Amino acid sequence: LDFLGPLALRLYLVPVFWVAGMNKVGGFEDVVAWFGNAEWGLGLPFPLLMASLAVAAEVGGSIALLFGFLTRWATLPLMITMLVAAFGVHWPNGWQAVADPMSPFPPEDVAGTMERLDRAKDILREHGNYTWLTENGNFVVSNNGIEWAVTYFVMLLALFFIGGGRYLSADYWMARVARTRNAG
């Protein structure tokens, strides 16, 4: 059953990167502007090229992961994308994706963040249908830290070393055919 680990990692990551890539496709001009603008964006050189590479990595990578096709190779541009996301976008916000005072690495102003969250909840209770708004989950403050980018990087790194897995990956079947041809 050792094929289940790589399969689970691949299937978990497919929608993550598919959605990220397709969101970039849907707002491509804005993404290019954000990639290139140093004042309110990433300030990357060659923003059209960089945005195109990010889309190709995320959309192409998600398809490759789905089928377990060239899995190790597919993880490389995705890991680079996660490093850019972690250090170019999320690093100034610390570790946490969601602000939580109980975290071992809370943001610097977590007390102020929680105060604003409590005030927002009070406003919603007074002027909105708070029960309806929270019946599928609680309100939180996004901290936008590196937590998810690092988590995805670690998952991709594992796939880089173990590959797409046996039985349910194209990599396995291509290697098996190659071994059969080489043996005969």
Phi and psi restraints in degrees (value plus and minus 20) as a CYANA .aco file:
   2 ASP   PHI     -86.6   -46.6
   2 ASP   PSI     -29.7    10.3
   3 PHE   PHI     -96.6   -56.6
   3 PHE   PSI     -35.9     4.1
   4 LEU   PHI     -89.7   -49.7
   4 LEU   PSI     -54.8   -14.8
   5 GLY   PHI     -80.8   -40.8
   5 GLY   PSI     -76.5   -36.5
   6 PRO   PHI     -82.2   -42.2
   6 PRO   PSI     -56.1   -16.1
   7 LEU   PHI     -82.3   -42.3
   7 LEU   PSI     -65.4   -25.4
   8 ALA   PHI     -82.0   -42.0
   8 ALA   PSI     -63.8   -23.8
   9 LEU   PHI     -80.7   -40.7
   9 LEU   PSI     -66.4   -26.4
  10 ARG   PHI     -81.0   -41.0
  10 ARG   PSI     -68.6   -28.6
  11 LEU   PHI     -88.2   -48.2
  11 LEU   PSI     -49.7    -9.7
  12 TYR   PHI     -88.4   -48.4
  12 TYR   PSI     -61.7   -21.7
  13 LEU   PHI     -98.0   -58.0
  13 LEU   PSI     -44.6    -4.6
  14 VAL   PHI     -73.6   -33.6
  14 VAL   PSI     -76.2   -36.2
  15 PRO   PHI     -87.4   -47.4
  15 PRO   PSI     -48.6    -8.6
  16 VAL   PHI     -78.7   -38.7
  16 VAL   PSI     -71.7   -31.7
  17 PHE   PHI    -100.3   -60.3
  17 PHE   PSI     -50.3   -10.3
  18 TRP   PHI     -82.5   -42.5
  18 TRP   PSI     -68.9   -28.9
  19 VAL   PHI     -84.5   -44.5
  19 VAL   PSI     -63.7   -23.7
  20 ALA   PHI     -80.7   -40.7
  20 ALA   PSI     -64.8   -24.8
  21 GLY   PHI     -86.7   -46.7
  21 GLY   PSI     -64.4   -24.4
  22 MET   PHI     -88.5   -48.5
  22 MET   PSI     -52.1   -12.1
  23 ASN   PHI     -84.0   -44.0
  23 ASN   PSI     -57.0   -17.0
  24 LYS   PHI     -88.1   -48.1
  24 LYS   PSI     -59.1   -19.1
  25 VAL   PHI     -81.3   -41.3
  25 VAL   PSI     -64.6   -24.6
  26 GLY   PHI     -84.7   -44.7
  26 GLY   PSI     -49.1    -9.1
  27 GLY   PHI    -145.6  -105.6
  27 GLY   PSI      23.7    63.7
  28 PHE   PHI     -76.6   -36.6
  28 PHE   PSI     -63.2   -23.2
  29 GLU   PHI     -81.6   -41.6
  29 GLU   PSI     -61.3   -21.3
  30 ASP   PHI     -86.5   -46.5
  30 ASP   PSI     -57.7   -17.7
  31 VAL   PHI     -84.0   -44.0
  31 VAL   PSI     -64.5   -24.5
  32 VAL   PHI     -80.6   -40.6
  32 VAL   PSI     -63.6   -23.6
  33 ALA   PHI     -82.5   -42.5
  33 ALA   PSI     -63.3   -23.3
  34 TRP   PHI     -85.2   -45.2
  34 TRP   PSI     -61.8   -21.8
  35 PHE   PHI     -80.8   -40.8
  35 PHE   PSI     -56.4   -16.4
  36 GLY   PHI    -112.6   -72.6
  36 GLY   PSI     -42.1    -2.1
  37 ASN   PHI    -103.9   -63.9
  37 ASN   PSI      99.0   139.0
  38 ALA   PHI     -97.1   -57.1
  38 ALA   PSI     -42.8    -2.8
  39 GLU   PHI     -96.2   -56.2
  39 GLU   PSI     -64.9   -24.9
  40 TRP   PHI    -147.9  -107.9
  40 TRP   PSI     -10.4    29.6
  41 GLY   PHI    -151.6  -111.6
  41 GLY   PSI    -172.3  -132.3
  42 LEU   PHI    -103.6   -63.6
  42 LEU   PSI     -43.9    -3.9
  43 GLY   PHI      46.2    86.2
  43 GLY   PSI      14.1    54.1
  44 LEU   PHI    -100.5   -60.5
  44 LEU   PSI     127.5   167.5
  45 PRO   PHI     -92.5   -52.5
  45 PRO   PSI     136.3   176.3
  46 PHE   PHI      29.7    69.7
  46 PHE   PSI      38.4    78.4
  47 PRO   PHI     -80.3   -40.3
  47 PRO   PSI     -54.2   -14.2
  48 LEU   PHI     -84.0   -44.0
  48 LEU   PSI     -65.2   -25.2
  49 LEU   PHI     -83.9   -43.9
  49 LEU   PSI     -66.4   -26.4
  50 MET   PHI     -83.1   -43.1
  50 MET   PSI     -62.6   -22.6
  51 ALA   PHI     -85.4   -45.4
  51 ALA   PSI     -60.4   -20.4
  52 SER   PHI     -83.5   -43.5
  52 SER   PSI     -61.9   -21.9
  53 LEU   PHI     -85.1   -45.1
  53 LEU   PSI     -59.2   -19.2
  54 ALA   PHI     -83.9   -43.9
  54 ALA   PSI     -63.8   -23.8
  55 VAL   PHI     -82.6   -42.6
  55 VAL   PSI     -66.0   -26.0
  56 ALA   PHI     -81.6   -41.6
  56 ALA   PSI     -61.8   -21.8
  57 ALA   PHI     -83.2   -43.2
  57 ALA   PSI     -66.1   -26.1
  58 GLU   PHI     -95.1   -55.1
  58 GLU   PSI     -67.2   -27.2
  59 VAL   PHI     -91.9   -51.9
  59 VAL   PSI     -71.3   -31.3
  60 GLY   PHI     -82.6   -42.6
  60 GLY   PSI     -61.2   -21.2
  61 GLY   PHI     -84.1   -44.1
  61 GLY   PSI     -59.5   -19.5
  62 SER   PHI     -86.0   -46.0
  62 SER   PSI     -57.9   -17.9
  63 ILE   PHI     -86.9   -46.9
  63 ILE   PSI     -64.6   -24.6
  64 ALA   PHI     -81.0   -41.0
  64 ALA   PSI     -62.4   -22.4
  65 LEU   PHI     -85.4   -45.4
  65 LEU   PSI     -58.3   -18.3
  66 LEU   PHI     -76.7   -36.7
  66 LEU   PSI     -65.3   -25.3
  67 PHE   PHI    -113.9   -73.9
  67 PHE   PSI     -23.9    16.1
  68 GLY   PHI      44.7    84.7
  68 GLY   PSI      16.2    56.2
  69 PHE   PHI    -120.0   -80.0
  69 PHE   PSI      99.0   139.0
  70 LEU   PHI      30.9    70.9
  70 LEU   PSI      26.3    66.3
  71 THR   PHI     -75.4   -35.4
  71 THR   PSI     -69.2   -29.2
  72 ARG   PHI     -80.0   -40.0
  72 ARG   PSI     -63.3   -23.3
  73 TRP   PHI     -86.5   -46.5
  73 TRP   PSI     -58.6   -18.6
  74 ALA   PHI     -84.8   -44.8
  74 ALA   PSI     -49.8    -9.8
  75 THR   PHI     -91.5   -51.5
  75 THR   PSI     -46.7    -6.7
  76 LEU   PHI     -81.1   -41.1
  76 LEU   PSI     -75.1   -35.1
  77 PRO   PHI     -86.8   -46.8
  77 PRO   PSI     -48.2    -8.2
  78 LEU   PHI     -89.1   -49.1
  78 LEU   PSI     -58.4   -18.4
  79 MET   PHI     -85.3   -45.3
  79 MET   PSI     -59.6   -19.6
  80 ILE   PHI     -81.9   -41.9
  80 ILE   PSI     -62.8   -22.8
  81 THR   PHI     -79.3   -39.3
  81 THR   PSI     -61.9   -21.9
  82 MET   PHI     -88.7   -48.7
  82 MET   PSI     -54.7   -14.7
  83 LEU   PHI     -85.8   -45.8
  83 LEU   PSI     -62.2   -22.2
  84 VAL   PHI     -82.3   -42.3
  84 VAL   PSI     -64.2   -24.2
  85 ALA   PHI     -82.0   -42.0
  85 ALA   PSI     -66.8   -26.8
  86 ALA   PHI     -83.9   -43.9
  86 ALA   PSI     -70.1   -30.1
  87 PHE   PHI    -112.0   -72.0
  87 PHE   PSI     -45.2    -5.2
  88 GLY   PHI    -111.5   -71.5
  88 GLY   PSI     -43.8    -3.8
  89 VAL   PHI    -137.8   -97.8
  89 VAL   PSI     -73.4   -33.4
  90 HIS   PHI    -112.7   -72.7
  90 HIS   PSI     -40.2    -0.2
  91 TRP   PHI     -71.8   -31.8
  91 TRP   PSI     -65.5   -25.5
  92 PRO   PHI     -81.6   -41.6
  92 PRO   PSI     -36.6     3.4
  93 ASN   PHI    -114.5   -74.5
  93 ASN   PSI     -15.3    24.7
  94 GLY   PHI      62.6   102.6
  94 GLY   PSI    -177.5  -137.5
  95 TRP   PHI    -101.1   -61.1
  95 TRP   PSI     -69.7   -29.7
  96 GLN   PHI     -89.0   -49.0
  96 GLN   PSI     118.9   158.9
  97 ALA   PHI     -97.9   -57.9
  97 ALA   PSI     -57.6   -17.6
  98 VAL   PHI    -141.2  -101.2
  98 VAL   PSI     110.9   150.9
  99 ALA   PHI     -82.9   -42.9
  99 ALA   PSI     107.8   147.8
 100 ASP   PHI    -170.5  -130.5
 100 ASP   PSI      98.1   138.1
 101 PRO   PHI     -86.8   -46.8
 101 PRO   PSI     -36.4     3.6
 102 MET   PHI    -105.3   -65.3
 102 MET   PSI     -25.9    14.1
 103 SER   PHI     -88.1   -48.1
 103 SER   PSI     129.1   169.1
 104 PRO   PHI     -88.4   -48.4
 104 PRO   PSI     -36.5     3.5
 105 PHE   PHI    -148.0  -108.0
 105 PHE   PSI      42.7    82.7
 106 PRO   PHI     -90.1   -50.1
 106 PRO   PSI     132.5   172.5
 107 PRO   PHI     -81.7   -41.7
 107 PRO   PSI     139.2   179.2
 108 GLU   PHI     -75.8   -35.8
 108 GLU   PSI     -64.8   -24.8
 109 ASP   PHI    -123.7   -83.7
 109 ASP   PSI      23.0    63.0
 110 VAL   PHI     -84.9   -44.9
 110 VAL   PSI     -53.4   -13.4
 111 ALA   PHI     -84.8   -44.8
 111 ALA   PSI     -64.2   -24.2
 112 GLY   PHI     -85.2   -45.2
 112 GLY   PSI     -56.6   -16.6
 113 THR   PHI     -84.4   -44.4
 113 THR   PSI     -64.0   -24.0
 114 MET   PHI     -86.9   -46.9
 114 MET   PSI     -54.7   -14.7
 115 GLU   PHI     -83.4   -43.4
 115 GLU   PSI     -63.6   -23.6
 116 ARG   PHI     -86.3   -46.3
 116 ARG   PSI     -58.3   -18.3
 117 LEU   PHI     -83.8   -43.8
 117 LEU   PSI     -64.9   -24.9
 118 ASP   PHI     -81.9   -41.9
 118 ASP   PSI     -59.6   -19.6
 119 ARG   PHI     -85.3   -45.3
 119 ARG   PSI     -61.7   -21.7
 120 ALA   PHI     -82.5   -42.5
 120 ALA   PSI     -60.4   -20.4
 121 LYS   PHI     -85.2   -45.2
 121 LYS   PSI     -60.2   -20.2
 122 ASP   PHI     -81.1   -41.1
 122 ASP   PSI     -63.4   -23.4
 123 ILE   PHI     -82.0   -42.0
 123 ILE   PSI     -63.4   -23.4
 124 LEU   PHI     -85.5   -45.5
 124 LEU   PSI     -59.3   -19.3
 125 ARG   PHI     -83.9   -43.9
 125 ARG   PSI     -58.7   -18.7
 126 GLU   PHI     -97.3   -57.3
 126 GLU   PSI     -59.3   -19.3
 127 HIS   PHI    -136.1   -96.1
 127 HIS   PSI     -20.5    19.5
 128 GLY   PHI    -154.2  -114.2
 128 GLY   PSI    -198.2  -158.2
 129 ASN   PHI    -116.0   -76.0
 129 ASN   PSI      61.1   101.1
 130 TYR   PHI     -80.9   -40.9
 130 TYR   PSI     -59.8   -19.8
 131 THR   PHI     -81.9   -41.9
 131 THR   PSI     -66.1   -26.1
 132 TRP   PHI     -84.1   -44.1
 132 TRP   PSI     -62.9   -22.9
 133 LEU   PHI     -84.4   -44.4
 133 LEU   PSI     -48.9    -8.9
 134 THR   PHI    -129.5   -89.5
 134 THR   PSI     -10.9    29.1
 135 GLU   PHI     -86.6   -46.6
 135 GLU   PSI     -41.0    -1.0
 136 ASN   PHI    -128.8   -88.8
 136 ASN   PSI      -9.7    30.3
 137 GLY   PHI     131.9   171.9
 137 GLY   PSI     139.7   179.7
 138 ASN   PHI    -104.0   -64.0
 138 ASN   PSI     139.2   179.2
 139 PHE   PHI     -98.7   -58.7
 139 PHE   PSI     121.1   161.1
 140 VAL   PHI    -157.5  -117.5
 140 VAL   PSI     148.6   188.6
 141 VAL   PHI    -128.5   -88.5
 141 VAL   PSI     101.9   141.9
 142 SER   PHI     -91.8   -51.8
 142 SER   PSI     106.0   146.0
 143 ASN   PHI    -112.2   -72.2
 143 ASN   PSI     -42.8    -2.8
 144 ASN   PHI      39.9    79.9
 144 ASN   PSI      18.1    58.1
 145 GLY   PHI    -101.7   -61.7
 145 GLY   PSI    -190.4  -150.4
 146 ILE   PHI    -104.6   -64.6
 146 ILE   PSI     -21.2    18.8
 147 GLU   PHI     -70.5   -30.5
 147 GLU   PSI     -71.8   -31.8
 148 TRP   PHI     -91.5   -51.5
 148 TRP   PSI     -60.7   -20.7
 149 ALA   PHI     -81.3   -41.3
 149 ALA   PSI     -61.6   -21.6
 150 VAL   PHI     -88.4   -48.4
 150 VAL   PSI     -60.5   -20.5
 151 THR   PHI     -80.3   -40.3
 151 THR   PSI     -67.3   -27.3
 152 TYR   PHI     -84.3   -44.3
 152 TYR   PSI     -58.5   -18.5
 153 PHE   PHI     -80.0   -40.0
 153 PHE   PSI     -66.1   -26.1
 154 VAL   PHI     -82.9   -42.9
 154 VAL   PSI     -60.9   -20.9
 155 MET   PHI     -83.6   -43.6
 155 MET   PSI     -62.2   -22.2
 156 LEU   PHI     -86.2   -46.2
 156 LEU   PSI     -58.8   -18.8
 157 LEU   PHI     -81.7   -41.7
 157 LEU   PSI     -61.1   -21.1
 158 ALA   PHI     -80.7   -40.7
 158 ALA   PSI     -65.3   -25.3
 159 LEU   PHI     -84.4   -44.4
 159 LEU   PSI     -54.0   -14.0
 160 PHE   PHI     -80.0   -40.0
 160 PHE   PSI     -61.1   -21.1
 161 PHE   PHI    -102.8   -62.8
 161 PHE   PSI     -53.3   -13.3
 162 ILE   PHI    -119.6   -79.6
 162 ILE   PSI     -35.9     4.1
 163 GLY   PHI      60.4   100.4
 163 GLY   PSI    -190.3  -150.3
 164 GLY   PHI     -96.7   -56.7
 164 GLY   PSI     -32.7     7.3
 165 GLY   PHI      76.3   116.3
 165 GLY   PSI     146.7   186.7
 166 ARG   PHI    -103.4   -63.4
 166 ARG   PSI     138.5   178.5
 167 TYR   PHI      48.8    88.8
 167 TYR   PSI     -70.2   -30.2
 168 LEU   PHI    -129.2   -89.2
 168 LEU   PSI      15.3    55.3
 169 SER   PHI    -157.8  -117.8
 169 SER   PSI     124.8   164.8
 170 ALA   PHI     -81.6   -41.6
 170 ALA   PSI     -54.0   -14.0
 171 ASP   PHI     -77.0   -37.0
 171 ASP   PSI     -64.3   -24.3
 172 TYR   PHI     -80.9   -40.9
 172 TYR   PSI     -67.7   -27.7
 173 TRP   PHI     -90.9   -50.9
 173 TRP   PSI     -55.3   -15.3
 174 MET   PHI     -86.4   -46.4
 174 MET   PSI     -60.6   -20.6
 175 ALA   PHI     -86.5   -46.5
 175 ALA   PSI     -58.2   -18.2
 176 ARG   PHI     -85.0   -45.0
 176 ARG   PSI     -63.6   -23.6
 177 VAL   PHI     -82.9   -42.9
 177 VAL   PSI     -62.4   -22.4
 178 ALA   PHI     -83.3   -43.3
 178 ALA   PSI     -60.8   -20.8
 179 ARG   PHI     -84.3   -44.3
 179 ARG   PSI     -60.7   -20.7
 180 THR   PHI     -83.7   -43.7
 180 THR   PSI     -63.4   -23.4
 181 ARG   PHI     -85.3   -45.3
 181 ARG   PSI     -61.4   -21.4
 182 ASN   PHI     -90.1   -50.1
 182 ASN   PSI     -50.5   -10.5
 183 ALA   PHI     -94.9   -54.9
 183 ALA   PSI     -48.8    -8.8
